[in-house]
Each structure stands twice: as C-alpha cells, then as structure tokens.
Amino acid sequence: MGCCGRRVLSETAAAPPRPVPASPAGALRAAVPQRLAYLVFEYVGRTGMTVIGGASGRRYRFDRPGAKVAVEPADKASLAGVPNLRLSAGPL
C-alpha cells in the first residue's frame, strides 16, 4: 500500500544547520537573545487618550479602556509617568 504523498515528519521538521560564528565575539552575539523591539502599554482610564513619547516624539493612541499599544523602549520612562497607563506583560 502506498503513501498518500505526505513527507515523513522528521524530514519536514529538521531545522537547517546554523552557521558557526567566525570569531569569539560573533559567538557571544549569537548566544545573547535579541532584545524586544517594543514594549506594550495598556490604558486603564475611562475614555481614550493620545500620548507623545518623550524620547521618540511618536504619537501613541489608546482609543478605549483596555487598549494595548506597542511602544518603543526609548519611550518607556515618559509613558510610565502618565496616569492611567501601565506596562503590560501580555501581548497586544
């Protein structure tokens, strides 16, 4: 009896080989996990609010209670001081 055309799991799940860093510094960079590209803030007020990041000048719009917005890490300090905003541990 023949197979239905599907590949064996071990063939599709195998990851491609990782390149070996050429220098010790490259090995260190490869071992250090990447930093988050953004933080998530949640609005806990009653309406909506727009906040401007102190470092980037970027506008962040929280359009309703419970809204979560991705924030640049450089703006963390300025947004942390805004009433009704809190740093969120959850995804967007």
C-alpha positions as CSV (number, residue, x, y, z in Angstrom):
1,M,0.0,0.0,0.0
2,G,1.4,3.4,-1.0
3,C,1.7,6.6,1.0
4,C,-0.6,9.5,0.3
5,G,2.2,11.8,-0.7
6,R,3.0,13.3,2.7
7,R,6.5,13.6,3.8
8,V,7.7,11.9,6.9
9,L,7.7,14.3,9.9
10,S,11.4,14.0,10.5
11,E,12.2,15.3,7.0
12,T,10.0,18.4,7.4
13,A,10.7,19.2,11.0
14,A,14.5,19.2,10.6
15,A,15.9,22.7,11.0
16,P,18.6,24.0,8.6
17,P,22.1,24.0,10.1
18,R,23.1,27.1,11.9
19,P,26.3,28.9,10.7
20,V,29.2,28.8,13.1
21,P,30.5,32.3,14.1
22,A,34.0,33.0,12.8
23,S,35.2,34.9,15.9
24,P,34.6,34.6,19.7
25,A,32.8,38.0,19.6
26,G,30.4,36.5,17.0
27,A,29.8,33.5,19.2
28,L,28.9,35.8,22.1
29,R,26.5,37.8,19.9
30,A,24.9,34.6,18.7
31,A,24.4,33.4,22.3
32,V,22.7,36.6,23.5
33,P,19.0,36.7,22.9
34,Q,17.6,39.6,20.8
35,R,16.0,42.4,22.7
36,L,12.4,43.2,22.4
37,A,11.6,45.6,19.6
38,Y,8.8,47.1,21.6
39,L,7.0,47.2,24.9
40,V,3.3,47.0,25.5
41,F,1.4,49.6,27.5
42,E,-2.3,49.3,28.5
43,Y,-4.7,52.1,29.0
44,V,-6.8,51.7,32.2
45,G,-8.7,55.0,32.0
46,R,-12.4,55.6,31.1
47,T,-12.3,57.1,27.6
48,G,-9.4,57.3,25.3
49,M,-6.1,59.1,25.2
50,T,-3.2,60.1,22.9
51,V,0.3,60.3,24.4
52,I,3.5,61.5,22.7
53,G,6.7,59.6,23.6
54,G,9.3,61.8,25.3
55,A,12.3,60.2,23.5
56,S,10.9,59.4,20.0
57,G,8.2,62.0,19.6
58,R,6.0,59.3,18.4
59,R,2.2,59.5,19.0
60,Y,0.6,56.6,20.7
61,R,-3.2,56.4,20.5
62,F,-5.2,54.4,23.2
63,D,-8.7,54.6,21.8
64,R,-10.7,52.8,24.5
65,P,-10.3,51.4,28.0
66,G,-8.2,48.3,28.0
67,A,-6.4,49.3,24.7
68,K,-2.9,47.9,24.3
69,V,-0.3,49.7,22.2
70,A,3.2,48.8,21.1
71,V,5.7,51.4,22.4
72,E,9.3,52.0,21.6
73,P,11.6,51.0,24.5
74,A,13.1,54.6,24.5
75,D,9.6,56.0,25.4
76,K,9.2,53.7,28.4
77,A,10.1,56.3,31.1
78,S,7.9,59.0,29.7
79,L,4.8,56.8,29.3
80,A,5.4,55.1,32.7
81,G,4.7,58.5,34.3
82,V,1.4,59.1,32.6
83,P,-1.7,58.4,34.8
84,N,-4.0,55.6,33.6
85,L,-1.2,53.8,31.6
86,R,0.6,50.7,32.8
87,L,3.2,48.5,31.4
88,S,1.5,45.3,30.3
89,A,3.1,41.8,30.4
90,G,0.7,40.4,27.8
91,P,0.7,40.5,24.0
92,L,-1.2,43.1,22.0
